[in-house]
Amino acid sequence: MKLVVLGAGGRLGAALIREFRPKHEVVGFNHAQLDLSNLESVREELSATTFDVLVNAAAFTNVDACETERDRAFRINAEAPGVLAEICNEKDAKLIHFSTDYVFDGQKRAPYTEDDQANPISAYGESKLAGERNVLAAGDEHLVVRVSWVFGPDRPSFVDAMIKRAQQDEKIDAISDKFSTPTYTHDIANMLPQFFDRGVAGGVLHFANAGECTWQEYAQWALDCCRDAGISLKARTVGTLKLSDMTNWVARRPVYSVLSSAKYAQLTGTPPRTWRQAVADYITRSYSKK
Ligand SMILES: NC(=O)c1ccc[n+]([C@@H]2O[C@H](COP(=O)([O-])OP(=O)(O)OC[C@H]3O[C@@H](n4cnc5c(N)ncnc54)[C@H](OP(=O)(O)O)[C@@H]3O)[C@@H](O)[C@H]2O)c1
């Protein structure tokens, strides 16, 4: 399989390239090498490249900045994925495009399935939903993978910020009234190859580690894992913050955006491991050696 991965400098894209390289021929493009807001150069560059699968892990992911830069958000997150799908059609290649739990409004209190109505409440979510629709309008053999709370070693995320704060301060806190599921880039890299074949599972697919939690529970578990791994921290417990305390946020965010991976489990026969197992594994791999 010859793969092209966009977003090579990002948390997910970098992980996918690192994990796919031993088994596949992989070409990665980072932001500087391929700017998704310049559709002409995207067409030119990718038309000259041969591949069977194009993985798009590039996106304008700053949720607050998307509110103030709507045009840019729609160009990168909506228009560009549609063009990528058209390029794939010309090459008989499959597009695997990443999307987000933020396409939902968060009103539900049970995991969102692929059949649930998307109803974004932010410009980021709107632009990502428009991107999904553009991809699938170009061809229903393409795959849109919605993920949530992505973490991994290639770019710091919430969990790394909390561990760093716990190393520096005795008192730390995190939001305790917003729910989703942390998802490890390593697990995404393991699940994805099952879908490389153009004939396998097009449409929308949810993938997250199993279970659900608040940011406070997520951070507390990370600290507990660090303690078990002998990593010295100043803070032992994570205090609670409320969503209403986040007065500096520009964009609205869904309160509940847990993704159901039931369809994935049914398609593959293998449910994802729990988020607690995934976070524990990450801390062992990435922090224990430091
Ligand atoms: N992180 C999460 O918690 C999360 C949750 C749900 C869904 N997702 C989705 O998962 C995917 C991967 O996200 P991630 O966590 O890896 O985010 P990330 O670390 O922010 O990576 C996104 C990458 O896209 C690049 N990029 C931004 N604008 C671009 C442009 N115009 N042209 C080309 N590249 C551009 C960024 O480069 P620069 O840094 O140089 O701008 C960055 O390397 C995205 O589709 C995102 O929507 C992520």
The ligand as an SDF file (V2000), in Angstrom:
LIG
                    3D

 48 52  0  0  0  0  0  0  0  0999 V2000
   -6.9390   16.9180   19.0130 N   0  0  0  0  0  0  0  0  0  0  0  0
   -8.1470   16.5080   19.3380 C   0  0  0  0  0  0  0  0  0  0  0  0
   -8.4810   16.3920   20.5140 O   0  0  0  0  0  0  0  0  0  0  0  0
   -9.1330   16.1570   18.2640 C   0  0  0  0  0  0  0  0  0  0  0  0
  -10.4390   15.8350   18.6460 C   0  0  0  0  0  0  0  0  0  0  0  0
  -11.3650   15.5010   17.6730 C   0  0  0  0  0  0  0  0  0  0  0  0
  -10.9880   15.4890   16.3490 C   0  0  0  0  0  0  0  0  0  0  0  0
   -9.7150   15.8280   15.9860 N   0  0  0  0  0  0  0  0  0  0  0  0
   -9.3920   15.8130   14.5600 C   0  0  0  0  0  0  0  0  0  0  0  0
   -8.2580   14.9770   14.3600 O   0  0  0  0  0  0  0  0  0  0  0  0
   -7.4710   15.4770   13.2750 C   0  0  0  0  0  0  0  0  0  0  0  0
   -6.0300   15.6180   13.7190 C   0  0  0  0  0  0  0  0  0  0  0  0
   -5.9590   16.5800   14.7600 O   0  0  0  0  0  0  0  0  0  0  0  0
   -4.6600   16.7320   15.6800 P   0  0  0  0  0  0  0  0  0  0  0  0
   -5.0770   16.4570   17.0560 O   0  0  0  0  0  0  0  0  0  0  0  0
   -3.5090   15.9930   15.0980 O   0  0  0  0  0  0  0  0  0  0  0  0
   -4.4440   18.3040   15.5400 O   0  0  0  0  0  0  0  0  0  0  0  0
   -3.1020   19.1410   15.3280 P   0  0  0  0  0  0  0  0  0  0  0  0
   -2.0090   18.5990   16.1890 O   0  0  0  0  0  0  0  0  0  0  0  0
   -3.5260   20.5720   15.4770 O   0  0  0  0  0  0  0  0  0  0  0  0
   -2.7110   18.8410   13.8240 O   0  0  0  0  0  0  0  0  0  0  0  0
   -3.3170   19.4680   12.7350 C   0  0  0  0  0  0  0  0  0  0  0  0
   -2.2610   19.7100   11.7120 C   0  0  0  0  0  0  0  0  0  0  0  0
   -2.8600   20.3700   10.5940 O   0  0  0  0  0  0  0  0  0  0  0  0
   -1.9570   21.3700   10.1470 C   0  0  0  0  0  0  0  0  0  0  0  0
   -2.6050   22.4330    9.3910 N   0  0  0  0  0  0  0  0  0  0  0  0
   -3.3270   23.4910    9.8620 C   0  0  0  0  0  0  0  0  0  0  0  0
   -3.6980   24.2710    8.8420 N   0  0  0  0  0  0  0  0  0  0  0  0
   -3.2180   23.6920    7.7180 C   0  0  0  0  0  0  0  0  0  0  0  0
   -3.2600   24.0400    6.3550 C   0  0  0  0  0  0  0  0  0  0  0  0
   -3.8570   25.1520    5.9180 N   0  0  0  0  0  0  0  0  0  0  0  0
   -2.6470   23.2310    5.4610 N   0  0  0  0  0  0  0  0  0  0  0  0
   -2.0120   22.0990    5.8740 C   0  0  0  0  0  0  0  0  0  0  0  0
   -1.9190   21.7340    7.1490 N   0  0  0  0  0  0  0  0  0  0  0  0
   -2.5310   22.5200    8.0610 C   0  0  0  0  0  0  0  0  0  0  0  0
   -1.3310   21.8940   11.4130 C   0  0  0  0  0  0  0  0  0  0  0  0
   -0.1290   22.5540   11.1210 O   0  0  0  0  0  0  0  0  0  0  0  0
    0.3240   23.8580   11.9770 P   0  0  0  0  0  0  0  0  0  0  0  0
    0.4050   23.3940   13.4020 O   0  0  0  0  0  0  0  0  0  0  0  0
    1.6030   24.2410   11.3420 O   0  0  0  0  0  0  0  0  0  0  0  0
   -0.7730   24.8640   11.7690 O   0  0  0  0  0  0  0  0  0  0  0  0
   -1.1250   20.6150   12.2050 C   0  0  0  0  0  0  0  0  0  0  0  0
    0.1110   20.0200   11.9330 O   0  0  0  0  0  0  0  0  0  0  0  0
   -8.1500   16.7580   12.8260 C   0  0  0  0  0  0  0  0  0  0  0  0
   -9.0030   16.4750   11.7510 O   0  0  0  0  0  0  0  0  0  0  0  0
   -8.9860   17.1730   14.0150 C   0  0  0  0  0  0  0  0  0  0  0  0
  -10.1030   17.9350   13.6190 O   0  0  0  0  0  0  0  0  0  0  0  0
   -8.7750   16.1460   16.9190 C   0  0  0  0  0  0  0  0  0  0  0  0
  1  2  1  0
  2  3  2  0
  2  4  1  0
  4  5  1  0
  4 48  2  0
  5  6  2  0
  6  7  1  0
  7  8  2  0
  8  9  1  0
  8 48  1  0
  9 10  1  0
  9 46  1  0
 10 11  1  0
 11 12  1  0
 11 44  1  0
 12 13  1  0
 13 14  1  0
 14 15  2  0
 14 16  1  0
 14 17  1  0
 17 18  1  0
 18 19  2  0
 18 20  1  0
 18 21  1  0
 21 22  1  0
 22 23  1  0
 23 24  1  0
 23 42  1  0
 24 25  1  0
 25 26  1  0
 25 36  1  0
 26 27  1  0
 26 35  1  0
 27 28  2  0
 28 29  1  0
 29 30  1  0
 29 35  2  0
 30 31  1  0
 30 32  2  0
 32 33  1  0
 33 34  2  0
 34 35  1  0
 36 37  1  0
 36 42  1  0
 37 38  1  0
 38 39  2  0
 38 40  1  0
 38 41  1  0
 42 43  1  0
 44 45  1  0
 44 46  1  0
 46 47  1  0
M  CHG  2   8   1  16  -1
M  END
$$$$
